[in-house]
């Protein structure tokens, strides 16, 4: 994968430089002091909140790195976890869920929070609002698209039977439930900034994980907990590295267009500052 990137590193560096300069130009034209200030305004978020979140992540970096080194040791690596093994599955729990079982789990567990949500999820299945399975020509990942005028949401997943796939369904249906809570409001009042847009979906994931863990076997708990740690590391540590990278690129772009080597060096330093000894720097 890294070798393949060399074929496109120059045009990609051109794109990145152009995008970041466009952001600087737009921020200035709109009266913001920085791109970050513009982004915070669009997210309806103040700088103090952002700094508190980043501070919390930095405070917990030693724990994330301890997890990464433990996973590396479990997989037979000596000098931290290679980047290509960040998402390697671990454990022996291999329980597969049919979509009917997944539906049952979601109705049971989400219903414990509120019966109304369970009814909503059941209706989403019944009305076939969910494009569930992977197929040829279908893109990967998952997505929820609200149709405000019709008071419904259309969900896309690529379900293959793992607990992670059930968690993905819970996540996307959390977005759908959020959209249902906006039903009846005028279009001018339904725009949701990213920090709020992800609240209901991550809430659903968290509830599901805690409830399923309580009834899981020891092997299943190991796999589920590692999956949770893996996702938390991606959400916190990887996003921190991107934040550090973007900050430096945007600041440097005021002076000149960064070369391929400058961008690579910037990213490596950002990853080192976030992942630290948790990653194998040679692989």
LINVENUR-V470247 format. One record per residue. N is the residue number from 1. SS is DSSP state (a for helix, b for strand, c for the rest). PHI is phi in whole degrees, 0 to 359 (NA if undefined). NEAR is the number of other ideal C-beta (glycine too) atoms within 8 Angstrom. Layout:
((N:SS:PHI:NEAR) (N:SS:PHI:NEAR))
This chain:
((1:c:NA:5) (2:a:296:5) (3:a:297:5) (4:a:294:7) (5:a:297:9) (6:c:298:7) (7:c:288:5) (8:c:234:8) (9:a:297:10) (10:a:291:7) (11:a:297:7) (12:a:292:9) (13:a:294:12) (14:a:297:9) (15:a:300:8) (16:a:297:11) (17:a:300:11) (18:a:292:8) (19:a:297:8) (20:a:289:13) (21:a:289:10) (22:a:299:8) (23:a:298:11) (24:a:298:12) (25:a:295:8) (26:a:295:9) (27:a:298:13) (28:a:294:8) (29:a:296:6) (30:c:268:7) (31:c:87:4) (32:c:269:10) (33:c:285:4) (34:c:205:8) (35:a:296:11) (36:a:297:9) (37:a:298:11) (38:a:295:13) (39:a:295:8) (40:a:297:11) (41:a:296:8) (42:a:295:7) (43:c:268:9) (44:c:52:7) (45:c:222:8) (46:c:264:6) (47:a:295:8) (48:a:297:6) (49:a:294:8) (50:a:300:10) (51:a:295:8) (52:a:294:8) (53:a:294:8) (54:a:295:10) (55:a:298:8) (56:a:294:8) (57:a:298:11) (58:a:298:8) (59:a:297:6) (60:a:264:9) (61:a:305:11) (62:a:302:6) (63:a:288:7) (64:a:298:14) (65:a:292:12) (66:a:298:9) (67:a:297:11) (68:a:298:14) (69:a:291:12) (70:a:293:8) (71:a:293:13) (72:a:300:16) (73:a:297:9) (74:a:298:7) (75:c:269:10) (76:c:92:4) (77:c:259:11) (78:c:258:4) (79:c:244:7) (80:c:94:12) (81:b:272:14) (82:c:298:10) (83:a:303:8) (84:a:287:6) (85:a:254:11) (86:c:303:9) (87:c:251:5) (88:c:294:7) (89:c:289:5) (90:c:228:9) (91:c:89:8) (92:c:249:5) (93:c:291:11) (94:c:230:4) (95:c:297:6) (96:c:250:6) (97:c:248:12) (98:c:289:7) (99:a:294:8) (100:a:294:6) (101:a:292:8) (102:a:298:14) (103:a:300:11) (104:a:297:8) (105:a:299:12) (106:a:297:15) (107:a:296:11) (108:a:293:9) (109:a:283:12) (110:a:289:16) (111:a:294:10) (112:a:293:7) (113:a:280:7) (114:c:204:7) (115:a:302:6) (116:a:297:6) (117:a:293:11) (118:a:299:13) (119:a:298:8) (120:a:296:12) (121:a:296:14) (122:a:300:10) (123:a:293:8) (124:a:299:13) (125:a:292:10) (126:a:297:6) (127:c:274:7) (128:c:60:5) (129:c:281:10) (130:b:249:12) (131:b:274:8) (132:b:276:6) (133:b:263:7) (134:c:289:7) (135:c:203:5) (136:c:299:3) (137:c:90:3) (138:c:269:9) (139:c:289:3) (140:c:280:5) (141:c:84:6) (142:c:210:10) (143:b:199:7) (144:b:232:14) (145:b:241:8) (146:b:281:10) (147:b:242:9) (148:a:301:10) (149:a:296:4) (150:a:252:5) (151:c:53:7) (152:b:211:8) (153:b:230:13) (154:b:255:10) (155:b:247:17) (156:b:243:13) (157:b:225:12) (158:b:231:11) (159:b:290:12) (160:c:230:7) (161:c:109:8) (162:c:276:8) (163:a:296:11) (164:a:301:7) (165:a:293:14) (166:a:294:13) (167:a:298:11) (168:a:296:11) (169:a:300:14) (170:a:298:15) (171:a:298:13) (172:a:293:16) (173:a:288:16) (174:a:294:14) (175:a:299:15) (176:a:297:15) (177:a:296:13) (178:a:301:13) (179:a:298:12) (180:a:296:10) (181:a:293:7) (182:c:269:12) (183:c:302:8) (184:c:92:3) (185:c:280:7) (186:c:292:5) (187:a:305:6) (188:a:295:5) (189:a:248:7) (190:c:255:9) (191:c:295:5) (192:c:240:8) (193:c:294:10) (194:a:306:7) (195:a:302:9) (196:a:279:8) (197:a:298:10) (198:c:267:8) (199:a:294:9) (200:a:297:11) (201:a:291:15) (202:a:289:10) (203:a:302:9) (204:a:300:14) (205:a:303:12) (206:a:294:8) (207:a:301:13) (208:a:300:15) (209:a:298:11) (210:a:296:8) (211:a:288:10) (212:a:289:12) (213:a:301:10) (214:a:299:6) (215:a:251:5) (216:c:275:10) (217:c:288:6) (218:a:298:6) (219:a:295:9) (220:a:294:10) (221:a:298:10) (222:a:301:11) (223:a:294:14) (224:a:294:14) (225:a:293:9) (226:a:295:11) (227:a:298:10) (228:a:293:9) (229:a:296:9) (230:a:299:10) (231:a:292:8) (232:a:295:9) (233:a:295:13) (234:a:296:10) (235:a:294:7) (236:a:266:11) (237:a:289:13) (238:a:294:10) (239:a:294:9) (240:a:298:13) (241:a:297:14) (242:a:293:9) (243:a:298:9) (244:a:297:12) (245:a:297:11) (246:a:299:9) (247:a:301:9) (248:a:291:11) (249:a:297:13) (250:a:296:14) (251:a:292:7) (252:a:292:11) (253:a:297:13) (254:c:295:6) (255:c:261:4) (256:c:195:5) (257:c:283:7) (258:c:281:12) (259:c:283:7) (260:a:303:8) (261:a:296:6) (262:a:296:9) (263:a:294:12) (264:a:298:9) (265:a:297:8) (266:a:299:13) (267:a:293:10) (268:a:297:8) (269:a:292:10) (270:a:294:13) (271:a:291:10) (272:a:295:10) (273:a:291:9) (274:a:261:12) (275:a:281:11) (276:a:56:9) (277:a:285:6) (278:a:290:14) (279:b:255:13) (280:c:282:11) (281:c:286:7) (282:c:264:4) (283:c:240:6))
